[in-house]
């Protein structure tokens, strides 16, 4: 397939080799919504102005997933990035996974747990980690383990995985304090324009707020039950 989007990379990293979502829902949904906003930011289509997401270039990107989101933002009143996370998250995991299945990167495997509960997993056709996922993982590990400059897409992906808590799963072999310090260093680095970095920071914060709220609600429900 063509170059992976951040949404594709996040989905692949979030699923284990058996094709199960190890990030959980709705964390993956919110993370993918953030990935869409990051893609539009890196493409120069949106930025954050006065705390609101604004369209700077309405020209289509040629990617249906992104163009639908771009049209939604352009056709609505100015909203904060956090307000867009929930709006854009609906149905995103299925759309991204369907695209990866159609491209032959993953396959769909449906069965039932205990013959009752339906389950769908998305392993690779070979059973091994897809090469494109390995490339994304290696790119991220190299960035975190090193000390040099990081390209904008890798920095954005690292920012995203940090927001949804996936970084703790991806960098287990690296010292935690080193990972924490390096991610902070990358976030503060000079790898994008000020406007782009601002939008990415706001998106990261928006995803973090959404996932934290979801976790808190789940804990409260469990406690009450």
N, C-alpha and C positions, 0 to 999 in steps of 0.2 A: 504494500500500500504506500501512498505518498507519505510525506513527513507527518509524524504523529502530532496531534494537538495535545495540549496540556491535559485535556479531558481524557484522551486515550491513555496517556501515560499514568494519570492518577488511577484510572480504573484497573489497569494492569498491575500497578504496584499494590493496590488495595486488595487484590484477589490472590489467594495462595495457589500453589501448584495444582491443587485439587479443584480449583475453580470456585472456591467459596470466598465470600466477601468477609475479610477479616477486620475491616474497618467498621462495619455495622451501618445500620440505617437509623436516623437520617443523616449521619455524619458524611457518608459518601455523597448523598444528594447535595448537601450544602457545599461540600468541597468541589463538586463538579460545577455548581453555579458560580463559585468563586473562580474556577478555572476558565469559564466562559468569559467572565469579566476581565480576567488577566489577559486572555487572548485578544480581546477587543482593545485593551489598553496597549498591548505590545504592537498591535496593528495600526495604532494611531487613530482609532475610531472613537474612543471615549477618554475622558479624563474627569478628575474631581475638581469642581469649582465651587467655592463657598460651602464645602461639605456635601455637595450634591453631585451625583453622576450626570455628566453632560456629554452629549454627542458632539464631537468636533469634526467628524467626517462621516456623512451618512452613506457613502458609497459602499455597496455590497463587497464582502470579502471573497465571495465565491464559495463559501462553506455554509451550507444550509443551517447547520446548528448555530453558527455564530450570527448569521444574517437574521435569523428569526429573533434572536435576543436583541440585536442591534435595532431592529424595527420596533420591538417592544419598548425599548428605552427611548427611542426617538419619538414614539407616538404617545408617550405618557408625560405627566408633569414631572418636574425635577424631584428626584428622591435620593435619599442617602443610600450608599452602597449596601448597607445592612438591610434596607427595605427591599432590595432587588434579590437578595439571596434566596429567600423563601419563594418569591414569585418565579424565578428562573429554575428552581430546583425540581419542579414537578415533572416527572417522567424522564429526567435526564439520564439516570443510570441505564434504563432500558434502551434508550436511543443510542447511547455510546456503545453499549455492549452489542446491540444489533449491528452497528457499523463494523465493529471488530470481528464479529462472526461472518458478516458478508465479505469482509476482506480476507478471511481465512486465517486470521491471527488467533482466534479462539473458536471453540465449538460449543454449542448449547447441549446440555445434558440434563434431562428432566427425569425425576423418579419420585418415590414417596418414602418418607421416613416412617418406619413401623407400619408400612402399607397404608397409611392414613394421610399423613401431612405432606402436601406437595413440596418439592424442592427442585430448584433449578440451579445448576452450577455451570461455570464457564471455564473449563480447562483448555489448554492448548491442544491442537490436533495430535501432537506428538506425545503429549503428557509431560514434556519438559518445558521449562520456562521459555516463553517466546523470545526470539533474538532481539526484538525491538524493546522488550522490557529489560532484558539484560543490559542493553546499551544505555537505557535511561538510568538504570540503577548504578552502572559503572560511572556514568557521567556525574551523578550526584555524589557518590562516594569519593571520587577524585577531587571534586570541589571542596568537600568537607574536610578531607584528610590533608589537602594541600594548603598553600598560603598565598597563591597567586590570584590574579583577577578572574572573575567568573562572568560568563556571558549572561545576557539578560534573561534568556529563556530558562537556563538552569537556575538562576537566582530566583526567578518567579516560581518555578516548580518546587524549589526548596522552601520558599515562603509558604506555599500552599500546603505542602506536606506537614510543615510545622504547625500550621493553623488547625489541621484536623487531627494532630497527634500521631501521624503516621511516621514521623521522624524517629520516634522511639523504637519502632519496629524495624526500620530500614538500616539503622546505624548501631545495632547492638554490639558489633565487634569493635567499635570505637569508644574511647573513654567518654562518658556522658558529659563531663565538664568541658572537654575539648569540643564536642559537638555543639553544645550550647554556646560556647564562646565564638566558635567559627560561624555559626548561623547568624549570630548577632553582628559579627564582622561583615559578613556578606550582605546582610540587610542594610548596613550603613555604607557599603561600598559605592564607588562611582561607576556603576555599570549601566546606568540609564539616565535620561533627562530627569530633572527635578519633578516635572509634571507626571511623568510615567511612574517614578518612584512613589510619589504621593498617592496616586491611584492604587498602586499595588499594596502599599501600606494600609490604606483604607479598606481594601478588599480583604486583606489578611485579617484585619480587626473584625470586619463584618462576619467572616466565616467563623472566627473564634467565638464571637458573641452567639451566633446561631447554634453552634455545636455545644457550647457550654449550657445554653438554655435548654437544649434537648436532653442533655445528660442530667441536669438538675430536675427536669420534669419527670424523667424516667425513675430517678431515685425517689422522688416524692411519691410517685404512684406505687412503687414497690413497698415503701414504708407504710403507706396507708393500707395496702392490701394485707 
